[in-house]
Amino acid sequence: MKLTSYWLDTSQPFNEGTSKPLEGHYDVAVVGGGLTGFSAALTLAKKGARVALLEAERIGNAASGRNGGMCNNGFAQNYVVMAGKHGKPAANALYKAFDAGVDMVERLVQEEKIDCSFSRVGKLKLAAKPEHYDMLARSQELLAANVDPGTRMIARADLRDEVGTNRYYGGLLFPKSASMHVGRFVRGLATAAARRGAEVYENAPVMALRKVADGHEVETPRGKIAARQVLLASGISQVGPLGWIRRRIVPVRAFLVVTEPLSPSQLERLMPTRRNVVDTRNLVVYWRLTPDNRMLFGGRARFAVSNPQSDEKSGRILKAAMVEVYPELADIRIDYCWGGMVDMTRDGLPRAGERNGIYYSMGYSGHGTQMSTLMGSIMADVMDGRPDLNPWKDFDWPAIPGYFGRPWFLPILGAYYRMKDLVT
C-alpha cells in the first residue's frame, strides 16, 4: 500500500516551474499552487498581467491533489436550510455558482486540452437512515421547483440500478455533477497558466507580506518581489503571515483509500452508473470509481494528524467502512492510502474578498474542486475592478471564538458527530 495520493502518483509531474531568482516587479503575486491559484493565474495571464505564482511546496501537493476528484454541483448544506437562512433568491444564486464551477472546469478542460477523464457522471446522495430519505425528498422538491429541475429521487427499491449495496434507504440524484482525474487537472491547469506567461515558483513559501508605496513586498526563502496586487489562494497553509485567516479556518483531515482495479463483473454489480456517491451521515463517507476502474473510498476516518502509522490506521478504518457498504470487497487489496486537509469554515461556506489591500479566496469546506476553479477566475476579475462578480461578497467572516489556529476541539467534535450518527 502506497501512502501517497493516487492522483499525484498517476499524473505527470509539473515541470514548467522557473528556476530563476525570485526578484523584480509583478502586477500580481498569487500565493498557493492549487486550483484557485492556477485558475487565477491563467485568467490574469490572459488579461496580459505579469504574474508570479508562489507555492510553498510542489504544485498540487495540498488539497487540490489530495481530494476525491469529485466535481459536484450543489452546496453541501440542505437546500431547505439554506433557503430558510438566506432566502430563496440568495440560496438560488449560490447554488447556481456551484453549477457555474462545474461548467468552468469542463470549459477549461476543453479549451486547454487537459487529459483528465472529465465526465458528467452525476452525484448520488444516499440516505443513511429512513428519516434522511424524507429530508432529502423535501429538499429535492424545493430544488426542482426553484433552481435545479433535473434533480430526482431514487427510491430504495430502485437503488440497485445505481449502487450495489443494501446499506442505504434511497437517495437524491444531481445529474450535473462530474468526476475527473484531479491530479492531471491541477497539473494541466498549472501548465496552461505557465504556457500563457505566469511564472511559477515552487518551494517558495511566503514568509512576510509588507505594504509598500505601490503595492506589496512579498518575501520568500527564494527571494522577494514587489507586486501591485496579492491574492491569497493558500487554504489552510500553516506557514507565513496568515494569522487572521488561521483564526477563521479549521484544518480537518480527511483520508482516502484506493483499491486495486475491479473486475468488469464487480464494476457492473457495485457501480453500474459510475456515479459520485456520498451519504448523509455527519461523519460522511464518499466513493467513486477512478478512470482505471479502482474504487476510491474516503471520509473522516479519524480526527488525527497524518504520518505513516496514522495513515495506515486510517486506511484500515476506511476499508472496514467500505466493506460495510460492499461486503464483497472484504478481500480486495488497498493500493493507496493518504490524507489531506479540508479548509473548513464555521458555516461550511467559502469566503472570498479583500482585507487591507490583500485579496483572498478559500474555505471551500470539502467542496472546492469546482468552486476553487471558479473563484480563481472570478477573483482575477474582482482584482480587475469587478467586485460585483464575487458570490461571497456579502458574507462576513468573524473569527471562531476561542480558536487561534490549533483545533484542540476536533476530538470532542468527532465524538459528538459519532454519537449523533448513532442516535439520529
Rosetta blueprint (number, residue, H / E / L):
1 M L
2 K E
3 L L
4 T L
5 S L
6 Y H
7 W H
8 L H
9 D H
10 T L
11 S L
12 Q L
13 P L
14 F L
15 N L
16 E L
17 G L
18 T L
19 S L
20 K L
21 P L
22 L E
23 E L
24 G L
25 H E
26 Y E
27 D E
28 V E
29 A E
30 V E
31 V E
32 G L
33 G L
34 G L
35 L H
36 T H
37 G H
38 F H
39 S H
40 A H
41 A H
42 L H
43 T H
44 L H
45 A H
46 K H
47 K L
48 G L
49 A L
50 R L
51 V E
52 A E
53 L E
54 L E
55 E L
56 A L
57 E L
58 R L
59 I L
60 G L
61 N L
62 A L
63 A H
64 S H
65 G H
66 R L
67 N L
68 G L
69 G L
70 M E
71 C E
72 N L
73 N L
74 G L
75 F L
76 A L
77 Q L
78 N L
79 Y H
80 V H
81 V H
82 M H
83 A H
84 G H
85 K H
86 H H
87 G L
88 K H
89 P H
90 A H
91 A H
92 N H
93 A H
94 L H
95 Y H
96 K H
97 A H
98 F H
99 D H
100 A H
101 G H
102 V H
103 D H
104 M H
105 V H
106 E H
107 R H
108 L H
109 V H
110 Q H
111 E H
112 E L
113 K L
114 I L
115 D L
116 C L
117 S L
118 F L
119 S E
120 R L
121 V L
122 G L
123 K E
124 L E
125 K E
126 L E
127 A L
128 A L
129 K L
130 P H
131 E H
132 H H
133 Y H
134 D H
135 M H
136 L H
137 A H
138 R H
139 S H
140 Q H
141 E H
142 L H
143 L H
144 A H
145 A H
146 N H
147 V L
148 D L
149 P L
150 G L
151 T L
152 R E
153 M E
154 I E
155 A L
156 R H
157 A H
158 D H
159 L H
160 R H
161 D H
162 E L
163 V L
164 G L
165 T L
166 N L
167 R L
168 Y L
169 Y L
170 G L
171 G E
172 L E
173 L E
174 F E
175 P L
176 K L
177 S L
178 A E
179 S E
180 M L
181 H L
182 V H
183 G H
184 R H
185 F H
186 V H
187 R H
188 G H
189 L H
190 A H
191 T H
192 A H
193 A H
194 A H
195 R H
196 R L
197 G L
198 A L
199 E E
200 V E
201 Y E
202 E L
203 N L
204 A L
205 P L
206 V L
207 M L
208 A E
209 L E
210 R E
211 K E
212 V E
213 A L
214 D L
215 G E
216 H E
217 E E
218 V E
219 E E
220 T E
221 P L
222 R L
223 G E
224 K E
225 I E
226 A E
227 A E
228 R E
229 Q E
230 V E
231 L E
232 L E
233 A L
234 S L
235 G L
236 I L
237 S L
238 Q L
239 V L
240 G L
241 P L
242 L L
243 G H
244 W H
245 I H
246 R H
247 R L
248 R L
249 I L
250 V E
251 P E
252 V E
253 R E
254 A E
255 F E
256 L E
257 V E
258 V E
259 T E
260 E E
261 P E
262 L L
263 S L
264 P H
265 S H
266 Q H
267 L H
268 E H
269 R H
270 L H
271 M L
272 P L
273 T L
274 R L
275 R L
276 N E
277 V E
278 V E
279 D E
280 T L
281 R L
282 N L
283 L L
284 V L
285 V E
286 Y E
287 W E
288 R E
289 L E
290 T L
291 P L
292 D L
293 N L
294 R E
295 M E
296 L E
297 F E
298 G E
299 G E
300 R L
301 A L
302 R L
303 F L
304 A L
305 V L
306 S L
307 N L
308 P H
309 Q H
310 S H
311 D H
312 E H
313 K H
314 S H
315 G H
316 R H
317 I H
318 L H
319 K H
320 A H
321 A H
322 M H
323 V H
324 E H
325 V H
326 Y L
327 P H
328 E H
329 L H
330 A L
331 D L
332 I L
333 R L
334 I E
335 D E
336 Y E
337 C E
338 W E
339 G E
340 G E
341 M E
342 V E
343 D E
344 M E
345 T L
346 R L
347 D L
348 G L
349 L L
350 P L
351 R E
352 A E
353 G E
354 E E
355 R E
356 N L
357 G L
358 I E
359 Y E
360 Y E
361 S E
362 M E
363 G L
364 Y L
365 S L
366 G L
367 H L
368 G H
369 T H
370 Q H
371 M H
372 S H
373 T H
374 L H
375 M H
376 G H
377 S H
378 I H
379 M H
380 A H
381 D H
382 V H
383 M L
384 D L
385 G L
386 R L
387 P H
388 D H
389 L H
390 N L
391 P L
392 W L
393 K L
394 D L
395 F L
396 D L
397 W L
398 P L
399 A L
400 I L
401 P L
402 G L
403 Y L
404 F L
405 G L
406 R L
407 P L
408 W L
409 F L
410 L H
411 P H
412 I H
413 L H
414 G H
415 A H
416 Y H
417 Y H
418 R H
419 M H
420 K H
421 D H
422 L H
423 V H
424 T L
